[in-house]
Amino acid sequence: MRAYTPKNDVQKKAYYTDRYYVAPQVPKEKVENDEVFAADLEAIKAKFEVKEAYIQVEQLVIYINPHDIYGVLELMRDELEYTQLSEMSAIDWLAKDGTFEIFYQMLSMTKRKRIRVKYFIKEGEAVDSVEKLFRSADWAEREMFDMFGIEANGHPFMKRILMPYDWQGFPLRKSYPLQGDEFAAWYEVDKIYGKEARDLIGPEIRDTARVDRYDSERFARLGHEVPKGTEITGDEPKNEQPYQEEGGVFLVKKFNKESSKVIDDPQR
């Protein structure tokens, strides 16, 4: 067994306190520094307007007009060998200037290069679906609609994909409460039992990191197990359990905590 290292309540430590904090960007390079990217950019510029272009973290980033996205990705797939749409989604800049930044991550296996295509739209505007070009856009566009409320025109099934169809709000917008709003707190109670049962049942707890050591309904009391529904006082004696059938398992040595060895060398 490896020695246990205390985590010092890492679940209670927030990585940042400002929800709208923008991390500083890494340095940008000129496209001319890479011959492959320079040639790809010229091919795109020959047919479409490119508002900005630069290399960042060994990837080419280009900004285009929203209505050009289908044509740009079709050109990249058919002529520039970028045959995979590995990711697409949105970034919420509503608090800053009322826009969403839409991005498409393109990959060329033959060139071993990646290009990120971006553009901005206003809140309430839709994007053009690229599902007919890349099947991977099917679920990605539905997730973008589900999490940000951005519709994709021409999508064959523009419905939520993670949240229930009747969910209210868009969880990945920065204005959405971190632990959900009133609708989220009462969704299942209202749907299953009705609003008249709110006082009887109480709101849902949606903090996935929350562990109640006095909870007798779940496995949060290892070593202090009690029958289900037992009232917990907090002073129950420790109850060690071997968690193995009597006599052990065939060909498996029975675990004995007292005879186990702690490995201090992480390289072993």
C-alpha positions as CSV (number, residue, x, y, z in Angstrom):
1,M,0.0,0.0,0.0
2,R,1.2,3.5,-0.8
3,A,1.4,6.0,2.0
4,Y,-1.6,8.3,2.1
5,T,-1.0,12.0,1.4
6,P,-3.5,14.4,2.9
7,K,-5.3,16.5,0.3
8,N,-5.9,19.4,2.7
9,D,-9.5,19.9,1.7
10,V,-8.8,20.6,-1.9
11,Q,-12.5,20.4,-2.7
12,K,-13.1,23.5,-0.7
13,K,-10.5,25.5,-2.5
14,A,-11.7,27.4,-5.5
15,Y,-9.4,27.8,-8.4
16,Y,-10.5,31.3,-8.9
17,T,-13.0,33.7,-7.4
18,D,-13.9,35.9,-10.4
19,R,-16.2,34.0,-12.7
20,Y,-15.4,36.5,-15.5
21,Y,-11.7,36.2,-15.1
22,V,-9.9,36.0,-18.5
23,A,-6.5,34.1,-18.4
24,P,-3.6,35.9,-20.2
25,Q,-3.0,34.5,-23.6
26,V,0.2,32.8,-24.7
27,P,2.4,34.6,-27.3
28,K,1.2,34.8,-30.9
29,E,3.4,34.1,-33.9
30,K,3.2,35.3,-37.5
31,V,1.7,32.9,-40.0
32,E,4.7,33.4,-42.3
33,N,6.8,31.4,-39.8
34,D,5.2,28.2,-41.0
35,E,5.2,27.3,-44.7
36,V,2.3,24.9,-44.4
37,F,0.0,27.3,-42.5
38,A,1.0,30.1,-44.8
39,A,-0.1,28.1,-47.9
40,D,-3.3,27.1,-46.2
41,L,-4.1,30.6,-45.2
42,E,-3.5,31.9,-48.8
43,A,-5.9,29.2,-50.2
44,I,-8.6,30.3,-47.7
45,K,-8.0,34.0,-48.4
46,A,-8.4,33.4,-52.2
47,K,-12.1,32.6,-51.7
48,F,-13.1,34.1,-48.3
49,E,-12.4,37.1,-46.1
50,V,-10.1,36.4,-43.2
51,K,-10.3,39.1,-40.5
52,E,-7.4,37.9,-38.5
53,A,-4.8,35.1,-38.5
54,Y,-2.0,34.0,-36.3
55,I,-0.2,31.0,-34.9
56,Q,-0.7,30.1,-31.2
57,V,0.6,27.0,-29.5
58,E,1.6,25.5,-32.9
59,Q,-1.9,25.9,-34.3
60,L,-3.2,28.3,-36.9
61,V,-6.1,30.5,-35.7
62,I,-8.2,32.3,-38.2
63,Y,-11.3,34.6,-37.8
64,I,-13.9,34.7,-40.5
65,N,-17.4,36.0,-41.2
66,P,-20.2,33.8,-39.6
67,H,-22.0,33.2,-43.0
68,D,-18.8,31.8,-44.5
69,I,-18.3,28.9,-42.1
70,Y,-19.9,26.2,-44.3
71,G,-17.8,27.2,-47.3
72,V,-14.6,27.5,-45.3
73,L,-14.9,24.1,-43.7
74,E,-15.8,22.5,-47.1
75,L,-12.7,24.1,-48.7
76,M,-10.6,22.8,-45.8
77,R,-12.0,19.3,-46.1
78,D,-11.9,18.9,-49.9
79,E,-8.8,20.9,-50.9
80,L,-6.6,21.4,-47.8
81,E,-6.9,17.9,-46.3
82,Y,-8.3,18.9,-43.0
83,T,-10.7,16.0,-42.8
84,Q,-11.6,15.9,-39.1
85,L,-13.7,18.3,-37.0
86,S,-12.4,17.2,-33.6
87,E,-14.2,19.8,-31.5
88,M,-16.6,22.8,-31.7
89,S,-18.3,24.9,-29.2
90,A,-18.8,28.5,-27.9
91,I,-17.3,30.9,-25.5
92,D,-19.5,33.2,-23.5
93,W,-18.5,36.9,-23.8
94,L,-22.0,38.3,-23.1
95,A,-20.9,40.2,-20.1
96,K,-18.1,41.9,-22.1
97,D,-19.8,42.8,-25.4
98,G,-22.9,40.8,-25.8
99,T,-21.3,38.2,-28.1
100,F,-20.5,34.5,-28.3
101,E,-17.2,33.3,-29.8
102,I,-17.8,30.1,-31.9
103,F,-14.8,27.9,-32.7
104,Y,-14.2,24.8,-34.8
105,Q,-11.1,22.7,-34.2
106,M,-9.9,21.1,-37.5
107,L,-7.3,18.4,-37.8
108,S,-5.2,17.2,-40.8
109,M,-3.8,13.7,-40.3
110,T,-1.6,13.9,-43.4
111,K,-0.1,17.3,-42.6
112,R,-0.1,16.7,-38.9
113,K,-1.5,20.3,-38.4
114,R,-4.5,21.9,-36.6
115,I,-6.4,25.0,-37.6
116,R,-8.9,26.7,-35.3
117,V,-11.6,28.6,-37.2
118,K,-13.5,31.3,-35.2
119,Y,-16.1,34.0,-35.5
120,F,-18.4,36.1,-33.3
121,I,-22.2,36.2,-33.2
122,K,-24.6,38.3,-31.1
123,E,-26.9,36.8,-28.5
124,G,-30.0,35.4,-30.2
125,E,-28.3,34.8,-33.5
126,A,-28.0,31.3,-35.0
127,V,-25.1,29.6,-36.7
128,D,-25.1,27.5,-39.9
129,S,-25.0,23.8,-39.2
130,V,-22.0,21.9,-40.6
131,E,-23.4,18.5,-39.8
132,K,-23.6,17.6,-43.5
133,L,-19.9,18.1,-43.8
134,F,-18.8,16.4,-40.5
135,R,-20.9,14.0,-38.6
136,S,-19.1,14.9,-35.4
137,A,-20.9,18.3,-35.6
138,D,-24.2,16.5,-35.0
139,W,-23.9,16.1,-31.2
140,A,-21.5,19.1,-30.8
141,E,-24.1,21.5,-32.2
142,R,-26.8,20.0,-30.0
143,E,-24.5,20.4,-27.0
144,M,-23.8,24.0,-27.9
145,F,-27.6,24.6,-28.1
146,D,-28.2,22.8,-24.9
147,M,-25.4,24.6,-22.9
148,F,-25.4,28.1,-24.5
149,G,-28.8,28.4,-26.3
150,I,-27.2,28.8,-29.7
151,E,-29.2,27.2,-32.5
152,A,-27.7,25.7,-35.6
153,N,-29.8,26.3,-38.8
154,G,-30.2,23.2,-40.9
155,H,-29.5,20.7,-38.1
156,P,-31.6,17.6,-38.5
157,F,-32.6,17.4,-34.8
158,M,-32.0,20.6,-32.9
159,K,-32.9,19.4,-29.4
160,R,-31.2,19.3,-26.1
161,I,-28.7,16.5,-25.6
162,L,-27.6,16.6,-22.0
163,M,-30.4,18.3,-20.1
164,P,-34.1,17.3,-20.2
165,Y,-36.0,18.8,-23.2
166,D,-38.1,21.0,-20.9
167,W,-35.1,22.4,-19.0
168,Q,-35.0,26.2,-18.4
169,G,-31.7,28.1,-18.8
170,F,-28.3,27.3,-20.3
171,P,-25.8,25.8,-17.8
172,L,-22.5,26.9,-19.4
173,R,-23.4,30.6,-19.7
174,K,-21.4,32.5,-17.1
175,S,-24.6,34.2,-15.8
176,Y,-26.0,30.7,-14.9
177,P,-25.7,30.1,-11.1
178,L,-22.9,27.7,-10.2
179,Q,-25.3,25.4,-8.2
180,G,-28.3,26.0,-10.4
181,D,-31.3,28.4,-10.1
182,E,-34.7,27.8,-8.5
183,F,-35.8,25.7,-11.4
184,A,-32.8,23.4,-11.0
185,A,-33.3,23.0,-7.3
186,W,-37.0,21.9,-7.6
187,Y,-37.0,20.3,-11.1
188,E,-37.4,16.6,-10.1
189,V,-39.6,17.4,-7.1
190,D,-42.0,19.5,-9.2
191,K,-42.0,17.0,-12.1
192,I,-42.5,13.8,-10.0
193,Y,-44.5,15.0,-7.0
194,G,-45.8,18.5,-7.9
195,K,-45.0,21.9,-6.4
196,E,-47.3,21.2,-3.5
197,A,-44.7,18.6,-2.2
198,R,-41.9,21.2,-1.9
199,D,-42.3,21.8,1.8
200,L,-42.4,18.0,2.5
201,I,-39.4,16.9,0.4
202,G,-37.2,20.0,0.2
203,P,-34.9,21.2,-2.6
204,E,-32.4,19.0,-4.5
205,I,-28.7,19.2,-3.5
206,R,-26.7,19.6,-6.7
207,D,-23.3,19.9,-5.2
208,T,-21.5,16.8,-6.5
209,A,-18.5,17.3,-4.2
210,R,-20.7,17.3,-1.0
211,V,-20.2,14.3,1.2
212,D,-22.2,14.1,4.4
213,R,-20.5,11.8,6.9
214,Y,-23.7,11.4,8.9
215,D,-25.6,10.1,5.8
216,S,-26.9,6.6,6.5
217,E,-28.4,6.3,3.0
218,R,-25.1,6.2,1.1
219,F,-21.5,4.9,1.4
220,A,-20.0,7.8,3.3
221,R,-19.4,6.1,6.6
222,L,-16.8,3.4,5.9
223,G,-15.8,1.9,9.3
224,H,-19.0,3.4,10.9
225,E,-21.7,1.6,9.0
226,V,-25.2,1.5,10.4
227,P,-28.5,0.1,9.1
228,K,-30.3,2.2,6.6
229,G,-32.4,5.0,8.1
230,T,-30.6,4.9,11.5
231,E,-30.4,8.2,13.3
232,I,-26.8,9.2,13.4
233,T,-25.4,10.7,16.6
234,G,-21.8,11.0,15.6
235,D,-20.3,9.0,18.5
236,E,-20.7,5.5,17.0
237,P,-17.7,3.2,17.6
238,K,-15.5,2.3,14.7
239,N,-16.5,-1.0,13.1
240,E,-13.7,-2.6,11.0
241,Q,-15.0,-4.8,8.1
242,P,-12.7,-7.1,6.1
243,Y,-15.1,-6.9,3.0
244,Q,-14.3,-10.4,1.8
245,E,-15.9,-13.8,2.0
246,E,-15.0,-16.1,4.8
247,G,-12.0,-18.2,3.8
248,G,-11.0,-15.8,1.1
249,V,-11.3,-16.3,-2.7
250,F,-9.7,-19.1,-4.7
251,L,-6.2,-18.2,-5.9
252,V,-6.5,-14.8,-4.2
253,K,-4.7,-14.2,-0.9
254,K,-6.9,-12.7,1.7
255,F,-6.2,-9.1,2.4
256,N,-4.8,-8.4,5.8
257,K,-4.2,-4.7,6.7
258,E,-1.8,-5.5,9.5
259,S,0.5,-7.5,7.3
260,S,0.5,-5.1,4.4
261,K,3.6,-3.1,3.5
262,V,3.7,0.6,2.8
263,I,5.8,1.5,-0.3
264,D,7.6,4.8,0.3
265,D,9.5,4.7,-3.0
266,P,7.2,6.1,-5.8
267,Q,9.5,4.5,-8.5
268,R,8.8,1.0,-7.4
